[in-house]
Amino acid sequence: MDILFLLSAILVLYSLLINLLKILNHQQRNKTCYLLDYVCFKPSDDQKLSTELCGEIIQRNKNLGLSEHKFLLKVIVNSGIGEDTYGPRNIISGREETPTLDDSIEEMDDCFYATLDELFSKSGFSPQEIDVLVVNVSMFSPSPSLTSRIVNHYKMREDIKTYNLSGMGCSASVISIDLVQNIFKSRKKTLAVVVTSESIGPNWYPGNDKSMMLGNCLFRLGGCSFLLTNDPALRDRAKLSLKYLVRTHIGANDEAHHCALQKEDDNGCLGFHLSKDLPKAAARAFAANLQRLAPRILPMRELAIYIARRIQSISPKHGKSNPNFKSAIDHFCLHPGGSAVIEGVGRSLGLSKYDLEPARMTLHRFGNTSASSLWYVLGYMEAKRRLMKNDRVLMISFGSGFKCNSCLWEVVRDLEDGNVWEDCIQGYPPETLVNPFMDKYGWINEA
């Protein structure tokens, strides 16, 4: 047993040494990537999903019995979502089961042009100065592509490099940043725009399979456009500087691959299936991502403690222990996929109520806006004036596949833009987080 323990410890040390060598090689390469600015989408007030309207939308589904109605209402009551979130026009107007292509295009156009117009105005750059354009929308991929639609609208240059990503799920923002960062390695003084959103309107699930009904409750309308560059001359204008980015994909595992996917139910209704294996897959992907991230960002003292704990965890007498990421990170920008996601990540990282506040408040105010959610969370931190020069911000996102992606930013200058939160930030966090759904449908939890 002692020999096995010694061999296992040597393997752990060898693995960590290889990781450290990779980090040194990583640091030697030019990986400059600055976030110049970002703009989150704020739909019009007539697209807000009130408590009453959400109840009406559920009642409109004739395929639901009493059991399914209770299930949906329980999900809404316990979701952590308020009644100031937004929905697509076709769902609000009662056409959720008969969306048209025009509905889908209009939903994207509203988000794209509102955020891009403001981004170009705030940054001072024109559309013709953009060298790279990346669009990620998982559930809608028309032809010509969404990138082509933006190029046509803004009359961008003929030599612009465009990339249209689909099917990447809620972690697509970080994937897009990774794509841009790799382009930056071979192109100097480059400007890149990333547009991230999700197509909600045409992807309403009209059936009664409980594993496919959750998406109707959690996902909301939203999006973001942000501007990246590798031009050192623009550093003083930047908000954040990218330090590290780690992508983890465990899709080789069948359970992980199938735990979140689009499919038809037994009656032929198309929807997005979320299985009971999802929490286990997320935990596994998260653990694998942190294992690769830790050697890159932890201070030497904490890294030594982490290595010792890793070796100890090989012994059956010791349980597994996560490193203290708060020793290297000032702010945690977590994907607000739902209350359970936020709480689960918080427990794993040992985060406080203060650390989780931005994600919780984003979920309450804007809901889960898929890949753009991280930027609403970041916007909350900035509006609260939490982000000071040299602070470190860790973004963590999850996505179907199954994937966990993370990136570490360093704040370049003190930030205080009210952004999409400007008109309501003074009311957050409320002394008591009122759940209007609980007031109206709370009896469901006791039924």
PyMOL commands that set and color helices and strands:
alter all, ss='L'
color gray80, all
select helices_A, chain A and resi 2-28+45-47+51-60+66-77+89-92+101-123+127-129+146-154+169-184+201-203+210-218+232-237+254-258+278-297+300-314+325-327+339-349+353-366+370-383+419-421+425-427+436-446
alter helices_A, ss='H'
color red, helices_A
select strands_A, chain A and resi 34-40+132-137+161-165+191-197+223-229+240-249+260-264+270-274+331-334+392-399+403-411
alter strands_A, ss='S'
color yellow, strands_A
deselect
rebuild
show_as cartoon
